[in-house]
Amino acid sequence: MDGLPLGIKDVFETEDMPTEMNSPAFVGYRTGRDAAHVYALRHAGALIVGKTVTTEFAQGASGATRNPFDTSRTPGGSSSGSAAAVGAGMVPVATGSQARGSIIRPASYCANYALKPSFGALNSQGTLGLGAPSQCVVGIHAATLQDCWNTACYIGSAAGGDPGCPGLDGEMDLGSGRKLERVIRLDTLGWEETDLEIREKLELFLRQLERLGVTVLGRRDDSRIEDFERALRRIPEFMWPILLWEMRWPGWLARDRGAHLISDIVLDRLKRAEAMSIDEYRQAIVRRQALHRSFLALADLADAAVTLCSPGPAPIGTSVGNPVFADISSNLLCPSFALPLLEVEGLPLGIQLLGYPNQDFKLAQHAHWLSIAYLGQCSDM
């Protein structure tokens, strides 16, 4: 890590810089300390170049950052500045956070390699904003997969995971990777929101996987996959009660600094959260746990699951885009990698590789093998 230039998403505490969360209510706000991962990286000799733009509180109004491949388009969110800085070549690595799609989706839009780790695998203490703490994680954007994994692995070894979590497993050296033998292709709710051209891109990618000797399984191949696909479609029903309930306390603190300084998006979500009962939250947690069990039931079928990172390339405008595909790993609390392997009319589009909880190193090895094998195959065609 010594000498590594880094961008730090502006929801993470930094001792020598404000943490403003893209909010007028927190201009110049300083806590006087580093977040756990920032402290570990700084003391290893990493160079904190600056704070990267986020959406308001990591879920509200967008910032001014644009997509480096087309400045009329969004870089995604909420880790918009981190993804854009890496995509533009300003820094080789930047940190991000994800409670829904805030690492995987902007990585897809900006051609980053990115890791959204297992829940709790990287120490998230020192994270501000309104992200749901029961599924929000610290993650890494990078220009190469090895840099992505090295940075995550170092944080895991130096700062550990969240209290009560085993932390990130594995070694820094990925070697030549680990061959994927069997993968589950996931359609999810996002398939209906994906244009035919993008669907065909994924189908072609899966056929190329098969030419590499990977068995691709789908919902018609095993009833457990079909059951899981149906369960994934129910994510919005329990995800929103969790997100809303867990923003109540930090939302109150933000609103107390001046409701006129908070966007209507955030104020409306806070109003919805205040109308909830704790029983609604409890029921949502139970339903999320049931989804986890249905995913673990697939572990003997395949090494990993594969789908898109986003329904398409970055949309025009400031909207951060659709997180429907990235919602999967967030609600499963499992690791996933964004791999910049596809493109649509000159714009990047990421492939998402999902693993089982607390098997991040194994997934990193699979992602490394896949990137080398797929790109090598494409260069031979």
Salt bridges, closest charged atoms under 4 A:
ASP10 OD1 - LYS51 NZ 2.95
GLU13 OE1 - ARG33 NE 2.76
ASP16 OD1 - ARG42 NH2 3.01
ASP34 OD2 - ARG42 NE 2.82
ASP70 OD2 - ARG73 NE 2.91
GLU181 OE1 - LYS179 NZ 3.72
ASP187 OD1 - ARG185 NE 2.90
ASP187 OD2 - ARG219 NH1 3.65
GLU192 OE2 - ARG233 NH2 2.67
GLU203 OE2 - ARG185 NH2 3.12
ASP222 OD1 - ARG224 NE 3.18
GLU226 OE1 - ARG219 NE 2.77
GLU226 OE2 - ARG230 NE 3.00
GLU237 OE2 - ARG234 NE 2.75
GLU237 OE1 - ARG287 NH2 2.60
GLU274 OE2 - ARG255 NH2 2.74
ASP279 OD1 - ARG282 NH1 3.07
ASP300 OD1 - ARG224 NH1 3.07
ASP327 OD2 - ARG100 NH2 2.89
